[in-house]
Amino acid sequence: MTSPRVVRVGTGVLLWLAAAAGATAVGMAAVGMIGSDIFGSSQDPLTQAEVEQRLAAPTTGQTTGATDPGTPSAEPTTAPSTTPPSTTPPATPPPARARVVNALGAGTVTAQCNADGTVRILAVTPAQGYEADADDDDADDHPQVKFESDAVEVEVRLRCVDGVVTDEIEQKAEDLRPHQPSR
């Protein structure tokens, strides 16, 4: 016959195992919900083809904020067209791809060429310890961006050559002697 003490210990162990299993299940469910909203739907990352398709799609106006593609839109939807797509090329060339220029570790400049041959700076991101000073013009033939730290100044000059952003980078050390980077 088993003693009451053994029964109590056995019951305690079983209850502890049940609590541990329950806590594990709740923890796994919580981790599983990360990345999905309250209602359980989640958004999968876009494929490269989907990204290119969305970038190529014309926009009808400026957006004021990010929208969730999983939520219904207030705009009316139209039925798909039954006519085959046109095979004529578009009247305007597609926009040039943006290029990210690494400024010798001082930061990055993202720019693209406009149809008229000017350069449009899209973003300037200084590295930690650097400050950036960019031209104020929206589009310029030869814009320049300076990244400055206590010891180094890096100047990036941009231009469009055959529709591609090309860069010229000059680095000046603390004594402000020019140092040309090796490419």
C-alpha positions as CSV (number, residue, x, y, z in Angstrom):
1,M,0.0,0.0,0.0
2,T,1.2,3.5,-0.8
3,S,1.6,6.0,1.9
4,P,-0.3,9.4,1.8
5,R,3.0,11.2,1.5
6,V,4.0,9.3,-1.7
7,V,0.5,10.1,-3.2
8,R,1.0,13.8,-2.3
9,V,4.5,13.9,-3.8
10,G,3.2,12.1,-6.9
11,T,0.3,14.4,-7.3
12,G,2.6,17.4,-6.9
13,V,5.0,16.2,-9.6
14,L,2.1,15.5,-12.0
15,L,0.6,19.0,-11.3
16,W,4.1,20.6,-11.8
17,L,4.5,18.7,-15.2
18,A,1.0,19.8,-16.3
19,A,1.9,23.4,-15.4
20,A,5.2,23.2,-17.2
21,A,3.5,21.8,-20.3
22,G,0.8,24.5,-20.2
23,A,3.4,27.2,-19.9
24,T,5.4,25.8,-22.8
25,A,2.3,25.7,-24.9
26,V,1.4,29.3,-24.1
27,G,5.0,30.4,-24.8
28,M,5.1,28.7,-28.1
29,A,1.7,30.2,-29.1
30,A,2.9,33.6,-28.2
31,V,6.1,33.2,-30.2
32,G,4.0,31.9,-33.1
33,M,1.8,35.0,-33.0
34,I,4.8,37.3,-33.5
35,G,4.6,38.6,-37.0
36,S,0.9,38.3,-37.2
37,D,-1.8,40.7,-36.1
38,I,-4.5,40.0,-33.5
39,F,-6.8,38.2,-35.9
40,G,-4.0,35.8,-37.0
41,S,-3.3,36.9,-40.5
42,S,0.2,37.7,-41.4
43,Q,1.9,39.3,-44.4
44,D,4.5,37.2,-46.2
45,P,7.6,39.0,-47.6
46,L,7.3,40.1,-51.2
47,T,9.2,38.2,-53.9
48,Q,11.6,40.0,-56.1
49,A,9.1,39.9,-59.0
50,E,6.4,41.4,-56.7
51,V,8.7,44.2,-55.6
52,E,9.6,45.1,-59.2
53,Q,5.9,44.9,-60.2
54,R,4.9,47.3,-57.4
55,L,7.7,49.7,-58.2
56,A,6.8,49.7,-61.9
57,A,3.1,50.3,-61.3
58,P,2.2,54.0,-61.8
59,T,1.0,55.8,-58.8
60,T,-2.2,58.0,-59.0
61,G,-1.2,60.3,-56.2
62,Q,0.9,60.8,-53.2
63,T,0.2,58.7,-50.2
64,T,0.2,60.2,-46.7
65,G,1.1,57.0,-44.9
66,A,1.8,53.3,-45.1
67,T,-1.1,51.1,-45.9
68,D,-1.5,47.5,-45.1
69,P,-2.2,45.5,-48.3
70,G,-4.2,43.0,-46.2
71,T,-6.8,45.6,-45.2
72,P,-9.7,46.5,-47.5
73,S,-9.4,49.7,-49.5
74,A,-11.9,52.4,-49.5
75,E,-11.4,52.9,-53.2
76,P,-13.8,51.1,-55.6
77,T,-12.3,48.1,-57.4
78,T,-12.8,47.6,-61.1
79,A,-13.3,44.4,-63.0
80,P,-10.3,43.1,-64.9
81,S,-10.1,44.3,-68.5
82,T,-11.0,41.7,-71.2
83,T,-8.8,43.4,-73.8
84,P,-5.3,42.1,-74.3
85,P,-2.5,44.4,-73.1
86,S,-1.0,46.8,-75.6
87,T,2.3,45.8,-77.1
88,T,3.4,49.3,-77.9
89,P,6.3,50.6,-75.8
90,P,5.6,53.4,-73.3
91,A,6.0,57.0,-74.5
92,T,8.4,57.8,-71.7
93,P,11.4,55.6,-70.8
94,P,11.2,53.9,-67.4
95,P,12.8,55.8,-64.5
96,A,16.5,55.2,-63.9
97,R,17.4,52.9,-61.1
98,A,18.8,54.5,-58.0
99,R,22.4,53.9,-57.2
100,V,23.9,53.8,-53.7
101,V,27.4,55.3,-53.5
102,N,29.6,54.3,-50.5
103,A,31.6,57.3,-49.5
104,L,34.7,55.5,-48.2
105,G,33.0,54.5,-44.9
106,A,31.9,58.1,-44.2
107,G,28.3,57.4,-45.3
108,T,26.2,56.6,-48.3
109,V,24.5,58.7,-51.0
110,T,21.5,57.3,-52.9
111,A,20.9,59.1,-56.3
112,Q,19.4,58.5,-59.7
113,C,19.6,60.2,-63.1
114,N,16.7,62.2,-64.3
115,A,15.5,62.1,-67.9
116,D,17.1,65.5,-68.6
117,G,20.6,64.3,-67.5
118,T,20.5,65.9,-64.0
119,V,21.2,64.0,-60.8
120,R,18.6,63.7,-58.2
121,I,19.9,62.9,-54.7
122,L,17.3,60.6,-53.0
123,A,19.0,60.1,-49.6
124,V,22.2,61.0,-47.7
125,T,23.1,58.8,-44.8
126,P,26.2,59.7,-42.7
127,A,28.1,57.0,-40.8
128,Q,28.4,57.2,-37.1
129,G,30.7,60.1,-36.2
130,Y,30.1,62.0,-39.4
131,E,27.9,64.9,-40.4
132,A,26.5,65.3,-43.9
133,D,26.2,68.5,-45.9
134,A,24.5,68.2,-49.3
135,D,23.6,70.7,-52.0
136,D,20.2,72.1,-51.5
137,D,19.2,71.9,-55.1
138,D,16.6,69.2,-55.9
139,A,18.1,68.3,-59.2
140,D,21.6,69.4,-60.3
141,D,24.1,68.6,-63.1
142,H,26.9,67.9,-60.6
143,P,25.6,67.8,-57.1
144,Q,28.1,67.2,-54.2
145,V,27.8,65.9,-50.7
146,K,30.4,66.4,-48.0
147,F,30.8,64.0,-45.0
148,E,32.8,65.6,-42.2
149,S,34.2,64.2,-39.0
150,D,36.8,65.6,-36.6
151,A,39.6,64.1,-38.6
152,V,38.3,63.5,-42.1
153,E,36.3,65.2,-44.8
154,V,35.0,63.1,-47.7
155,E,33.5,64.9,-50.7
156,V,31.3,63.0,-53.2
157,R,30.6,64.6,-56.6
158,L,27.9,63.0,-58.8
159,R,27.0,63.2,-62.4
160,C,25.0,61.3,-65.0
161,V,26.9,59.5,-67.8
162,D,24.7,57.7,-70.3
163,G,21.9,57.6,-67.8
164,V,24.0,56.1,-65.0
165,V,25.0,57.9,-61.8
166,T,28.8,58.1,-61.6
167,D,30.8,59.3,-58.7
168,E,34.1,61.0,-57.9
169,I,35.1,60.8,-54.3
170,E,37.9,62.8,-52.6
171,Q,39.0,62.3,-49.1
172,K,40.9,64.9,-47.1
173,A,42.7,63.9,-43.8
174,E,43.0,66.0,-40.7
175,D,45.7,68.2,-42.2
176,L,43.3,68.6,-45.2
177,R,45.7,67.1,-47.8
178,P,43.7,65.4,-50.6
179,H,43.9,61.6,-50.7
180,Q,42.5,59.9,-53.7
181,P,41.0,56.5,-53.0
182,S,42.3,53.5,-54.8
183,R,39.6,51.8,-56.9
